[in-house]
Amino acid sequence: MLPEVLAASADRITDGTFAALWAQIERTNGCAHPIRLTGHIRQVDRATGEIRTVFDSAGLPDGTILLPCGNRRATVCPSCSYLYAGDAWQIVHAGVSGGFDVPDTVTQHPGLFVTVTAPSFGPVHSRRANHGPAQVCNRRTGRCPHGRPRSCRQVHPDNDPQLGAPICPDCHDPARLAVWNRHAPRLWKRTIDLTYRRLAHTTGTSERQTRHTVRISYIKVAEGQKRGAIHFHAVFRLDDATTPPGSWAPPPVWATADLLASCWRWAVRHAEQPCPNPHRRRSPDAPATLAVRWGAQERTEPLTVDGGDLTPRTVGNYLAKYTTKSVTDSGALDRRIRNAEDLYDRCAQLPAHLATIVTTAWTLAAWPEFRELGMHQWAHQFGFNGHWITKSRTYSTTFARCRERRRTWARTHSRNGDDRPPLDAWGRPEDDDIVITLAEWQFHATGYARTGDQLLAEMAADQARSRREAARNSEHAA
């Protein structure tokens, strides 16, 4: 690859901008779609009023500075998605083991790992492994009302395009699936509220008093299944609600993991969220609204810090990998659909059952009750409009804090890890009490200016990936 990259970058070598550009690309870890800015940073001496320029993009190649795009999707930018997954891991791990500002005493708080799924909208092809050899897809007998066999005797491989497709397309209900996805975030909120209500009922207190006594802190990650439905994985932790923000005290002794698990399971069984009926226009006698509920498959397990399968590290790895996934591996649904022509082009790249869900979510917006829900805006996510990772305010640290910590480290350390105290424009240790920093930036473009620059970024991304794998292997060997 190196000879091809050097040949494509011959103009950079000739005009002397190759080294400066490579330094920028390395700093972004080979971001696939960087943001290019123009501008400068100046500092003002508070005592004398003297102004000096600290940085000016005019001295860089093409007069722009490259910033990473920050996209979470691995199909869009592998380098930025890796950083995003790392930050997600830090957030999950800090909430169960401590870190950043969270004390390690949270390890003593009751904790749960839970999974909730969507109900069935019709039998689909699946791969049933259950931590063992794969089993036959579906063993049902007889035929459906449309005359098709209910069973599928195949053992599907992992990459089988049939996975998630309905066994009988006429028995499958993509409209209700899209509407369920759209209301899943509201159903989650309703389930949390019911869990508090059940805690209050079980302990013989009011819901208001319960919320003032114990707090359910959580982090939740959404995952798109091959059938197009969304399901959630989450970590729960019980805290003392009487303490001020920024402190993490253990809950009362009566608030145990078993009690939380019991109340959560009850809430999952009873939670429902009303939604418009997508079949009302075709069947005027049908009810105007339906109730969105969770599916029968759910998982609730206690978290253990020492020993066991569900350690904080394991759960952090498990949740972080889902934050960078797209709803499809093809990347065809990585951005919103703009118009009907765009819809047609995207659906041509999708399996038939996923294309049907996307088209259904798009066309539902023609009805006023669904246009108000913005179904057309979320057709590229099968109707789901929530964030792929969310947390309660008190769970742990934030993505912003993780990014700020990285920026601080970059300013105060060299690339080999040595301390490098930041200096101001006068060569003094940087201090906000001495100088005022003024930054002025303007957006210039996205992506790379030349084809050779893109090849350089791909090579830098490969090198960064190799370094990470080498570091991971050495850590496992130790």
C-alpha positions as CSV (number, residue, x, y, z in Angstrom):
1,M,0.0,0.0,0.0
2,L,2.9,2.4,0.8
3,P,4.1,2.7,-2.8
4,E,0.6,3.6,-4.0
5,V,0.1,6.1,-1.3
6,L,3.5,7.8,-2.0
7,A,2.7,8.0,-5.7
8,A,-0.7,9.5,-5.0
9,S,0.9,12.0,-2.6
10,A,3.7,13.1,-5.0
11,D,2.3,16.6,-5.2
12,R,2.4,16.9,-1.4
13,I,6.0,15.8,-1.3
14,T,6.9,18.3,-4.1
15,D,5.3,21.3,-2.4
16,G,6.6,20.4,1.0
17,T,3.3,19.9,2.8
18,F,3.5,16.1,3.2
19,A,5.0,16.1,6.7
20,A,2.6,18.7,8.1
21,L,-0.4,16.9,6.6
22,W,0.7,13.5,7.9
23,A,1.1,14.9,11.4
24,Q,-2.5,16.2,11.2
25,I,-3.9,12.9,9.9
26,E,-2.0,10.9,12.6
27,R,-3.5,13.2,15.2
28,T,-7.0,12.3,14.0
29,N,-6.1,8.6,13.8
30,G,-6.9,8.6,10.1
31,C,-10.5,10.0,10.4
32,A,-12.4,9.0,7.3
33,H,-14.3,12.3,7.0
34,P,-12.5,15.1,8.9
35,I,-13.9,18.6,9.4
36,R,-11.7,21.3,7.9
37,L,-11.6,24.6,9.7
38,T,-9.9,27.9,9.1
39,G,-9.0,30.4,11.8
40,H,-6.6,31.3,14.5
41,I,-6.0,31.5,18.3
42,R,-4.7,34.7,20.0
43,Q,-3.8,35.5,23.5
44,V,-4.0,38.8,25.3
45,D,-1.8,39.7,28.3
46,R,-4.1,40.9,31.0
47,A,-1.4,43.2,32.4
48,T,-0.1,44.9,29.3
49,G,-2.9,44.4,26.8
50,E,-0.4,43.0,24.3
51,I,-1.9,40.5,21.7
52,R,0.0,37.6,20.2
53,T,-1.0,34.9,17.8
54,V,-0.6,31.4,19.2
55,F,-1.9,29.4,16.2
56,D,-3.0,30.3,12.7
57,S,-4.3,27.7,10.2
58,A,-2.8,29.7,7.4
59,G,0.5,27.9,8.1
60,L,-1.0,24.5,7.6
61,P,-1.5,22.5,4.3
62,D,-4.4,24.1,2.3
63,G,-4.7,26.7,5.1
64,T,-7.0,24.4,7.2
65,I,-6.8,22.3,10.3
66,L,-8.3,18.8,10.4
67,L,-10.7,17.8,13.2
68,P,-12.1,14.3,13.6
69,C,-15.7,13.9,12.5
70,G,-16.7,12.1,15.7
71,N,-19.2,9.8,14.0
72,R,-20.1,6.8,16.2
73,R,-20.9,4.4,13.3
74,A,-18.1,2.0,12.4
75,T,-19.5,1.9,8.8
76,V,-18.9,5.6,8.5
77,C,-15.6,6.2,10.3
78,P,-13.8,3.3,12.0
79,S,-11.3,5.5,13.8
80,C,-13.9,7.9,15.4
81,S,-16.2,5.0,16.2
82,Y,-13.4,3.3,18.1
83,L,-12.9,6.4,20.3
84,Y,-16.7,6.6,20.8
85,A,-16.8,3.0,21.9
86,G,-13.9,3.6,24.3
87,D,-15.7,6.6,25.8
88,A,-18.9,4.5,26.2
89,W,-16.9,1.8,27.9
90,Q,-15.5,4.3,30.4
91,I,-19.0,5.6,31.1
92,V,-20.4,2.2,31.7
93,H,-17.4,1.0,33.7
94,A,-17.2,4.1,35.9
95,G,-20.9,3.6,36.9
96,V,-20.3,0.1,38.4
97,S,-16.6,0.2,39.4
98,G,-15.8,3.9,40.0
99,G,-13.6,6.2,38.0
100,F,-13.4,9.8,36.9
101,D,-15.4,11.6,39.8
102,V,-17.3,8.4,40.8
103,P,-15.9,6.7,43.9
104,D,-15.1,3.0,43.9
105,T,-17.7,2.6,46.7
106,V,-20.4,2.2,44.0
107,T,-19.2,-1.4,43.7
108,Q,-21.1,-2.0,46.9
109,H,-24.4,-0.7,45.5
110,P,-27.0,-3.1,44.3
111,G,-26.8,-3.5,40.5
112,L,-28.5,-5.3,37.7
113,F,-27.9,-6.1,34.0
114,V,-31.2,-6.2,32.1
115,T,-32.4,-6.8,28.5
116,V,-35.9,-6.1,27.2
117,T,-37.0,-6.9,23.6
118,A,-39.9,-6.2,21.3
119,P,-42.8,-8.6,20.9
120,S,-43.3,-10.7,17.8
121,F,-44.8,-9.2,14.7
122,G,-44.8,-12.5,12.9
123,P,-42.5,-15.6,12.8
124,V,-39.1,-14.8,11.3
125,H,-36.0,-16.8,10.3
126,S,-33.6,-17.0,13.3
127,R,-30.5,-18.7,14.5
128,R,-31.0,-20.3,17.9
129,A,-27.6,-21.1,19.5
130,N,-28.0,-20.4,23.2
131,H,-24.2,-20.7,23.8
132,G,-24.1,-24.1,22.1
133,P,-24.5,-25.5,18.6
134,A,-27.0,-23.8,16.3
135,Q,-30.5,-25.3,16.2
136,V,-33.2,-25.6,13.6
137,C,-34.8,-22.3,12.8
138,N,-38.4,-23.1,13.5
139,R,-40.1,-26.4,14.4
140,R,-43.7,-25.3,14.1
141,T,-46.1,-27.6,12.3
142,G,-48.9,-26.9,9.8
143,R,-49.5,-24.0,7.5
144,C,-50.4,-20.4,8.1
145,P,-53.7,-18.8,7.0
146,H,-52.0,-17.9,3.7
147,G,-51.1,-21.5,2.9
148,R,-47.4,-21.3,3.6
149,P,-45.5,-23.8,5.9
150,R,-45.0,-22.4,9.5
151,S,-41.8,-24.3,9.9
152,C,-38.2,-23.8,8.7
153,R,-35.9,-26.8,9.1
154,Q,-32.7,-25.0,8.2
155,V,-29.8,-24.2,10.5
156,H,-28.9,-20.7,9.3
157,P,-25.3,-19.6,9.3
158,D,-24.4,-16.3,11.0
159,N,-24.2,-14.4,7.7
160,D,-27.4,-15.9,6.1
161,P,-29.3,-13.0,4.5
162,Q,-32.5,-14.8,5.4
163,L,-32.0,-14.1,9.1
164,G,-34.7,-11.8,10.4
165,A,-36.8,-12.2,7.3
166,P,-40.5,-13.3,7.9
167,I,-41.3,-16.9,7.2
168,C,-44.6,-15.7,5.7
169,P,-44.5,-12.0,4.5
170,D,-48.3,-11.8,4.7
171,C,-48.3,-12.9,8.3
172,H,-45.7,-10.2,9.3
173,D,-46.8,-6.8,10.4
174,P,-44.1,-4.2,9.5
175,A,-46.4,-1.3,10.2
176,R,-46.8,-2.3,13.9
177,L,-43.1,-3.0,14.1
178,A,-42.2,0.5,12.9
179,V,-44.7,2.1,15.3
180,W,-43.4,0.0,18.2
181,N,-39.8,1.2,17.4
182,R,-41.1,4.8,17.4
183,H,-42.7,4.4,20.9
184,A,-40.0,2.2,22.5
185,P,-38.2,5.2,24.2
186,R,-41.6,6.2,25.8
187,L,-42.3,2.7,26.8
188,W,-38.9,2.6,28.6
189,K,-39.7,5.8,30.5
190,R,-43.0,4.3,31.5
191,T,-41.4,1.1,32.7
192,I,-38.9,3.1,34.9
193,D,-41.9,5.0,36.4
194,L,-43.7,1.7,37.1
195,T,-40.6,0.3,38.8
196,Y,-40.6,3.2,41.2
197,R,-44.3,2.7,41.8
198,R,-43.9,-1.0,42.5
199,L,-41.0,-0.2,44.9
200,A,-43.3,2.1,46.8
201,H,-46.1,-0.5,46.8
202,T,-43.8,-3.2,48.0
203,T,-42.3,-1.1,50.8
204,G,-45.6,0.4,51.9
205,T,-44.7,4.0,51.1
206,S,-45.8,6.6,48.6
207,E,-44.1,6.9,45.2
208,R,-43.0,10.5,46.1
209,Q,-41.3,9.3,49.3
210,T,-39.7,6.4,47.5
211,R,-38.2,8.7,44.9
212,H,-36.9,11.0,47.6
213,T,-35.3,8.0,49.4
214,V,-33.8,5.8,46.6
215,R,-32.7,6.6,43.1
216,I,-32.5,4.2,40.1
217,S,-29.4,5.2,38.1
218,Y,-29.0,3.5,34.7
219,I,-27.3,3.5,31.4
220,K,-29.1,2.1,28.4
221,V,-27.9,1.0,24.9
222,A,-30.3,0.3,22.0
223,E,-29.5,-2.5,19.5
224,G,-31.2,-3.1,16.2
225,Q,-32.1,-6.8,15.6
226,K,-31.9,-8.5,12.2
227,R,-35.7,-8.5,12.1
228,G,-35.7,-4.7,12.3
229,A,-37.0,-4.4,15.9
230,I,-35.1,-2.5,18.6
231,H,-34.3,-3.9,22.0
232,F,-32.4,-2.5,25.0
233,H,-29.6,-3.6,27.2
234,A,-29.1,-1.6,30.4
235,V,-27.2,-1.5,33.7
236,F,-29.1,-0.4,36.8
237,R,-27.7,0.8,40.1
238,L,-29.5,1.8,43.3
239,D,-28.3,5.0,45.1
240,D,-29.3,7.1,48.1
241,A,-31.5,9.8,46.7
242,T,-31.1,12.1,49.8
243,T,-27.5,13.0,48.9
244,P,-26.7,16.1,46.8
245,P,-25.7,15.8,43.2
246,G,-22.1,14.7,42.7
247,S,-22.2,12.2,45.5
248,W,-22.9,8.5,45.4
249,A,-24.0,7.1,48.7
250,P,-25.4,3.5,49.1
251,P,-29.1,3.1,49.3
252,P,-31.0,2.1,52.4
253,V,-30.4,-1.5,53.5
254,W,-33.9,-2.6,52.3
255,A,-33.2,-1.5,48.7
256,T,-31.6,-4.7,47.5
257,A,-30.8,-6.1,44.0
258,D,-33.4,-8.8,44.4
259,L,-36.1,-6.2,45.3
260,L,-35.1,-4.1,42.3
261,A,-35.2,-7.2,40.0
262,S,-38.6,-8.2,41.3
263,C,-40.1,-4.7,40.8
264,W,-38.5,-4.3,37.4
265,R,-39.9,-7.7,36.1
266,W,-43.3,-6.6,37.3
267,A,-43.0,-3.3,35.5
268,V,-41.9,-5.0,32.3
269,R,-45.0,-7.2,32.4
270,H,-47.4,-4.4,33.0
271,A,-45.9,-1.4,31.2
272,E,-47.8,-0.2,28.1
273,Q,-47.7,3.0,26.0
274,P,-50.7,4.0,23.8
275,C,-49.9,4.6,20.1
276,P,-52.0,5.3,16.9
277,N,-53.2,2.2,15.2
278,P,-51.4,1.9,11.8
279,H,-54.3,-0.2,10.3
280,R,-57.1,2.1,11.2
281,R,-57.3,3.6,7.7
282,R,-57.7,0.1,6.1
283,S,-60.1,-1.1,8.8
284,P,-62.4,1.7,10.0
285,D,-63.9,-0.6,12.6
286,A,-60.4,-1.1,14.2
287,P,-59.6,0.7,17.4
288,A,-58.0,4.2,17.0
289,T,-55.1,3.3,19.4
290,L,-53.1,0.3,20.3
291,A,-50.9,-0.4,23.4
292,V,-47.1,-0.9,22.9
293,R,-45.7,-3.5,25.3
294,W,-42.5,-5.5,25.8
295,G,-41.9,-8.9,24.4
296,A,-41.8,-12.1,26.4
297,Q,-38.0,-12.5,26.2
298,E,-36.3,-10.5,28.9
299,R,-33.2,-10.9,31.0
300,T,-32.5,-9.7,34.5
301,E,-29.2,-10.6,36.2
302,P,-27.3,-9.2,39.2
303,L,-24.0,-7.6,38.6
304,T,-20.9,-8.9,40.5
305,V,-17.6,-7.0,40.9
306,D,-15.5,-10.0,42.1
307,G,-16.0,-13.2,40.1
308,G,-19.0,-14.4,38.1
309,D,-19.7,-13.9,34.4
310,L,-21.2,-10.4,34.6
311,T,-18.3,-8.3,35.8
312,P,-18.1,-4.5,35.1
313,R,-15.4,-5.1,32.4
314,T,-17.5,-7.7,30.7
315,V,-20.6,-5.5,30.7
316,G,-18.7,-2.5,29.6
317,N,-17.3,-4.4,26.6
318,Y,-20.8,-5.9,25.8
319,L,-22.6,-2.5,25.8
320,A,-19.8,-0.5,24.1
321,K,-19.8,-2.7,21.0
322,Y,-23.4,-1.9,20.3
323,T,-22.9,1.8,20.4
324,T,-21.0,1.8,17.1
325,K,-23.3,-0.5,15.2
326,S,-25.7,0.8,12.5
327,V,-29.1,-0.7,12.0
328,T,-27.6,-2.5,9.0
329,D,-24.0,-3.6,8.2
330,S,-24.2,-2.2,4.7
331,G,-24.1,1.4,5.7
332,A,-27.1,2.1,3.5
333,L,-29.1,3.6,6.4
334,D,-26.4,5.7,8.1
335,R,-28.2,9.0,7.4
336,R,-31.7,10.3,7.0
337,I,-33.7,9.7,3.8
338,R,-34.3,12.9,2.0
339,N,-37.0,12.1,-0.6
340,A,-38.8,9.4,-2.5
341,E,-35.9,8.9,-4.9
342,D,-33.4,8.6,-2.1
343,L,-35.8,6.1,-0.5
344,Y,-35.8,3.9,-3.6
345,D,-32.0,4.0,-3.9
346,R,-31.5,3.0,-0.3
347,C,-34.0,0.2,-0.3
348,A,-32.4,-1.3,-3.4
349,Q,-29.3,-2.0,-1.2
350,L,-31.3,-3.7,1.6
351,P,-32.8,-7.2,2.2
352,A,-36.4,-7.2,1.2
353,H,-37.8,-7.4,4.7
354,L,-35.8,-4.4,5.9
355,A,-36.7,-2.4,2.8
356,T,-40.3,-3.1,3.6
357,I,-40.0,-1.7,7.1
358,V,-38.2,1.4,5.9
359,T,-40.8,2.0,3.2
360,T,-43.6,1.4,5.7
361,A,-42.2,3.9,8.2
362,W,-41.8,6.5,5.4
363,T,-45.3,6.1,4.0
364,L,-47.0,6.1,7.4
365,A,-46.0,9.8,7.6
366,A,-48.7,10.6,5.0
367,W,-51.2,10.2,7.8
368,P,-51.5,13.2,10.2
369,E,-51.1,11.2,13.4
370,F,-47.9,9.7,12.2
371,R,-46.5,12.9,10.6
372,E,-46.7,14.5,14.0
373,L,-44.5,11.7,15.2
374,G,-42.0,12.4,12.5
375,M,-42.0,8.8,11.2
376,H,-40.5,9.9,7.8
377,Q,-37.5,11.5,9.7
378,W,-36.7,8.2,11.3
379,A,-37.4,5.8,8.5
380,H,-33.7,5.1,8.2
381,Q,-33.8,3.7,11.8
382,F,-37.0,1.7,11.2
383,G,-39.0,4.3,13.1
384,F,-36.8,4.4,16.2
385,N,-36.1,8.1,17.2
386,G,-34.2,7.6,20.4
387,H,-30.5,7.9,21.2
388,W,-28.5,4.7,20.9
389,I,-27.0,5.2,24.3
390,T,-28.6,7.2,27.1
391,K,-28.1,7.4,30.8
392,S,-29.6,9.0,33.9
393,R,-27.9,12.2,35.0
394,T,-26.4,10.6,38.1
395,Y,-25.1,7.3,36.7
396,S,-21.5,8.3,36.0
397,T,-19.4,10.6,33.8
398,T,-20.3,12.0,30.4
399,F,-19.0,11.9,26.8
400,A,-18.1,15.6,27.1
401,R,-16.0,14.9,30.2
402,C,-14.2,12.0,28.4
403,R,-13.4,14.3,25.4
404,E,-12.2,17.1,27.7
405,R,-9.9,14.6,29.5
406,R,-8.4,13.6,26.1
407,R,-7.9,17.2,25.1
408,T,-6.2,18.0,28.4
409,W,-3.9,15.0,28.1
410,A,-3.0,16.0,24.5
411,R,-2.1,19.6,25.6
412,T,0.0,18.5,28.6
413,H,1.8,15.4,27.1
414,S,4.0,14.7,24.1
415,R,3.2,11.8,21.8
416,N,5.6,9.5,23.7
417,G,3.7,10.2,27.0
418,D,6.2,12.6,28.6
419,D,4.8,15.6,30.5
420,R,4.7,18.8,28.5
421,P,3.3,21.8,30.5
422,P,1.4,24.1,28.1
423,L,3.0,27.5,27.6
424,D,1.3,30.8,26.6
425,A,2.4,33.0,23.7
426,W,5.1,34.6,25.9
427,G,6.7,31.2,26.9
428,R,5.2,31.3,30.4
429,P,3.2,28.5,32.0
430,E,-0.3,29.0,30.7
431,D,-2.6,30.6,33.3
432,D,-6.1,32.0,32.6
433,D,-5.4,34.7,35.3
434,I,-2.5,36.0,33.2
435,V,-3.8,35.7,29.7
436,I,-7.2,35.8,27.9
437,T,-7.4,33.3,25.0
438,L,-9.4,34.3,21.9
439,A,-10.3,31.7,19.3
440,E,-11.9,32.3,15.9
441,W,-12.9,29.5,13.6
442,Q,-14.8,29.1,10.4
443,F,-16.1,26.0,8.7
444,H,-14.4,25.3,5.4
445,A,-15.3,21.8,4.2
446,T,-15.5,18.2,5.1
447,G,-13.4,15.3,3.9
448,Y,-10.0,15.5,2.3
449,A,-8.9,18.0,-0.4
450,R,-7.0,15.4,-2.6
451,T,-7.3,11.7,-3.4
452,G,-3.8,11.1,-2.1
453,D,-4.8,12.6,1.3
454,Q,-7.6,10.0,1.6
455,L,-5.2,7.2,0.9
456,L,-2.9,8.6,3.6
457,A,-5.8,8.6,6.1
458,E,-6.6,5.0,5.3
459,M,-3.0,4.1,5.9
460,A,-2.9,6.0,9.2
461,A,-6.2,4.3,10.3
462,D,-4.6,0.9,9.5
463,Q,-1.5,1.8,11.6
464,A,-3.6,3.0,14.5
465,R,-5.7,-0.2,14.4
466,S,-2.4,-2.3,14.4
467,R,-1.1,-0.4,17.4
468,R,-4.4,-1.0,19.3
469,E,-4.3,-4.7,18.5
470,A,-0.7,-5.0,19.5
471,A,-1.4,-3.2,22.8
472,R,-4.4,-5.4,23.5
473,N,-2.4,-8.6,22.8
474,S,0.4,-7.5,25.1
475,E,-2.1,-6.7,27.8
476,H,-3.7,-10.2,27.5
477,A,-0.3,-11.9,27.5
478,A,0.6,-10.1,30.7
